[in-house]
């Protein structure tokens, strides 16, 4: 199987989603994918322990994609070897009444990772320039100045919002949060198959929602707005990675490998050295415990 190079998936120039394949590794062996993922899982788990001891960085993993693109199962499989104290998952749904009393980024600030920990945003602050663009009436619930009706929401409103998101990510990056953003690039046909499976297999019935079909009707709009958001917010400090996601197992391995490779660039993350006075007294401490 071809080796994974993070730069092959990172957005550094303007992209067109329609020209990017949703499956790069047709016919890859399932056992090999699982074996490679297991190895990366173990290395990430050990690295997080060191990062926790180092206590200077947090890591924010942002996952975006259409319904059924594999975000939930990726979280389960990629992070299952982590110490439970070392990773926190946040699934952002429709804001509640308290959240609507603050600006749209407020709840995301509250969920940022502590130093030494990973936070995974399953759906992210980007919902505020994706779902709300497909359904601009949702913006009215934010009770914003000078926005009384949908017609008041101008193209400049969305431009400003994406600049605000860039500033948010710049701010947290400069204060020790490492940001990686993953878009799960799935074909419309593959989504159709996965939605059908939810209807056909009883164990998956609970996952099905008629709302998934309603959102599917807006597929082309979502692709347009995803493409625009990715192009305007993929930066050196908070890059987007486009992950071919028709093959869930391969997508999990690609994401895990990218996280591992990118974290290796932070060569200052090491276990702290013990105080020399403490080390000098090891023999005495050992003697006390033996006696």
C-alpha positions in Angstrom: 0.0 0.0 0.0 1.2 3.5 -0.9 2.8 5.4 2.0 0.9 8.4 3.3 2.4 11.9 2.8 0.4 14.6 4.7 1.3 17.1 2.0 -0.6 15.1 -0.5 -3.8 16.0 1.3 -3.1 19.4 2.7 -4.8 22.4 1.0 -2.1 24.9 0.1 -3.6 26.2 -3.2 -7.1 26.9 -4.4 -9.0 23.6 -4.8 -12.0 22.4 -6.7 -13.7 19.6 -4.8 -15.3 18.1 -8.0 -11.8 17.4 -9.3 -10.5 15.6 -6.2 -11.1 11.8 -6.0 -13.2 10.4 -3.1 -11.3 7.1 -3.1 -7.6 6.9 -3.8 -6.8 3.4 -2.7 -9.1 1.0 -4.5 -8.4 -2.6 -3.6 -6.2 -1.9 -0.6 -6.0 -4.9 1.7 -8.3 -4.6 4.7 -6.0 -6.4 7.1 -3.1 -4.2 6.1 -5.1 -1.1 6.7 -6.1 -2.3 10.1 -2.5 -3.2 11.0 -1.1 0.1 9.9 -3.9 2.0 11.9 -3.1 0.0 15.0 0.5 0.9 14.9 -0.2 4.6 14.5 -2.8 4.4 17.3 -0.2 3.1 19.7 2.3 5.7 18.7 -0.2 8.5 19.1 -1.2 7.2 22.5 2.4 7.2 23.7 3.0 10.6 22.3 -0.1 12.1 24.1 1.4 10.8 27.4 4.6 12.8 26.7 2.6 15.8 25.6 0.6 15.7 28.8 3.9 15.7 30.8 5.3 18.5 28.7 2.1 20.5 29.3 2.6 23.4 26.8 0.4 22.4 23.9 -3.2 21.4 23.3 -4.3 19.8 20.0 -7.5 20.6 18.3 -8.8 18.1 15.7 -11.6 19.5 13.6 -13.8 17.0 11.6 -16.2 18.2 8.9 -18.2 16.3 6.3 -21.6 15.4 5.0 -23.9 13.0 6.9 -22.6 9.4 6.9 -19.0 10.5 5.9 -17.5 8.5 8.8 -16.7 11.1 11.4 -18.1 9.1 14.4 -16.5 5.8 13.6 -13.2 7.5 13.0 -13.2 9.1 16.4 -14.0 5.7 17.9 -11.2 3.9 16.0 -8.4 6.4 15.9 -8.5 7.6 19.5 -9.5 4.4 21.3 -6.0 3.7 22.6 -5.7 7.1 24.2 -5.8 7.5 28.0 -9.4 8.7 28.5 -8.1 11.7 30.4 -6.1 12.7 27.3 -8.8 13.3 24.7 -12.2 15.0 24.9 -14.8 14.8 22.1 -17.3 17.6 21.4 -20.3 17.1 19.1 -21.7 20.5 18.3 -25.4 20.4 17.5 -28.0 23.3 17.1 -27.0 26.0 19.7 -29.2 26.0 22.8 -30.8 29.1 24.3 -27.8 29.9 26.5 -25.4 29.6 23.6 -27.6 31.9 21.4 -27.0 34.6 24.1 -23.3 34.7 23.1 -21.5 35.1 19.9 -21.3 32.0 17.7 -17.7 31.2 18.6 -18.2 31.3 22.4 -19.1 27.7 22.9 -16.1 26.6 20.8 -13.8 28.7 23.0 -15.2 26.8 26.0 -14.4 23.5 24.4 -10.8 24.1 23.5 -8.3 21.5 24.7 -6.4 22.0 28.0 -2.6 21.9 27.7 -1.4 18.4 27.3 -4.7 17.1 25.8 -6.5 16.5 22.5 -9.9 17.9 21.8 -11.9 16.6 18.8 -14.7 18.8 17.3 -17.2 16.5 15.6 -18.7 19.2 13.4 -17.1 22.5 14.3 -17.3 26.2 14.2 -17.5 25.8 10.4 -21.1 24.9 10.7 -21.6 28.7 11.1 -20.5 29.2 7.4 -21.9 26.0 6.0 -25.3 25.0 7.4 -26.2 28.6 8.0 -25.4 29.4 4.4 -27.6 26.7 3.1 -30.3 27.8 5.7 -29.6 31.5 6.2 -32.8 31.8 8.3 -30.9 30.1 11.1 -28.8 33.3 11.5 -31.9 35.2 12.7 -31.8 33.1 15.9 -28.5 34.8 16.8 -30.3 38.1 17.2 -27.6 40.1 15.6 -27.6 43.9 15.2 -28.8 45.1 11.8 -30.0 41.6 10.8 -33.7 41.6 11.0 -34.5 39.4 8.0 -32.7 37.0 5.6 -32.3 39.7 3.0 -30.1 41.6 5.5 -27.4 38.9 5.2 -25.1 40.1 2.5 -22.1 38.4 0.9 -19.9 40.6 3.1 -21.5 39.1 6.2 -20.0 35.7 5.2 -16.7 37.2 4.2 -16.4 38.8 7.6 -17.4 35.6 9.4 -14.7 33.6 7.7 -12.1 36.3 8.6 -13.3 36.0 12.2 -12.8 32.3 12.1 -9.3 32.8 10.7 -8.6 35.2 13.5 -10.0 32.8 16.1 -7.7 30.0 14.8 -4.7 32.4 14.7 -5.3 33.5 18.3 -5.5 29.9 19.7 -2.5 28.8 17.6 -0.4 31.6 18.9 -1.4 30.5 22.5 -0.3 26.9 22.2 -3.2 25.1 20.4 -2.1 23.0 17.4 -5.0 23.0 14.9 -5.7 20.4 12.2 -8.8 20.4 10.1 -10.1 17.4 8.2 -12.8 17.5 5.5 -14.2 14.0 4.7 -14.6 14.0 1.0 -17.3 11.5 0.1 -19.2 10.9 -3.1 -23.0 11.5 -3.3 -23.4 7.9 -4.5 -21.5 6.5 -1.5 -23.7 8.6 0.8 -26.8 7.0 -0.9 -25.4 3.5 -0.2 -24.7 4.3 3.5 -28.2 5.9 4.0 -29.8 2.8 2.4 -27.8 0.6 4.8 -29.2 2.4 7.7 -32.7 1.6 6.5 -31.9 -2.0 5.6 -29.9 -3.2 8.6 -31.8 -3.2 11.9 -28.7 -2.5 14.0 -28.3 0.8 12.1 -31.9 1.9 12.2 -31.2 4.3 15.1 -28.8 6.3 13.0 -31.4 7.2 10.3 -33.1 10.5 10.3 -35.5 11.8 7.6 -33.6 15.1 8.0 -30.6 13.4 6.3 -32.6 13.1 3.1 -33.7 16.7 3.3 -30.1 17.9 3.7 -29.1 15.6 0.8 -31.3 17.6 -1.5 -28.9 20.5 -0.9 -25.8 18.5 -1.8 -24.6 20.9 -4.5 -25.0 23.9 -2.3 -23.0 22.3 0.5 -20.2 21.4 -2.0 -20.1 25.0 -3.1 -19.9 26.4 0.4 -17.4 23.7 1.6 -15.1 24.6 -1.2 -15.3 28.3 -0.5 -14.8 27.9 3.2 -11.8 25.5 2.7 -10.2 27.8 0.2 -10.5 30.9 2.4 -9.5 29.3 5.7 -6.8 26.9 5.0 -3.7 28.5 6.5 -0.2 27.6 7.6 -1.2 27.5 11.2 -4.6 25.9 10.8 -4.5 23.8 7.6 -7.3 21.8 6.0 -6.7 18.3 4.8 -9.1 16.7 2.3 -9.5 13.1 3.1 -11.0 10.7 0.5 -13.7 9.0 2.5 -15.6 6.5 0.3 -13.3 3.9 2.0 -13.9 4.5 5.8 -11.0 2.2 6.9 -8.5 4.0 4.7 -9.8 7.4 5.8 -9.1 6.5 9.4 -5.6 5.5 8.7 -4.9 8.6 6.6 -6.1 10.9 9.3 -4.2 9.1 12.1 -1.0 9.1 10.0 -1.4 12.8 9.2 -1.9 13.6 12.9 1.2 11.6 13.8 3.4 13.1 11.1 2.4 16.6 11.9 3.0 16.2 15.6 6.5 15.0 14.9 7.3 18.5 13.7 7.0 19.8 17.2 10.4 18.6 18.4 10.3 20.5 21.6 7.6 18.2 23.0 9.6 16.0 25.4 9.2 14.6 28.9 10.4 17.2 31.4 13.7 16.6 33.1 13.7 16.0 36.9 15.2 18.5 39.2 19.0 17.7 39.6 18.6 17.8 43.4 15.9 15.2 43.2 17.9 13.0 40.9 20.9 13.3 43.2 18.9 11.8 46.1 17.4 8.8 44.2 19.5 6.4 46.3 18.2 7.9 49.5 14.6 7.8 48.3 15.0 4.2 47.3 16.6 3.3 50.7 13.6 4.9 52.5 11.1 2.9 50.5 13.1 -0.4 50.9 13.1 0.1 54.7 
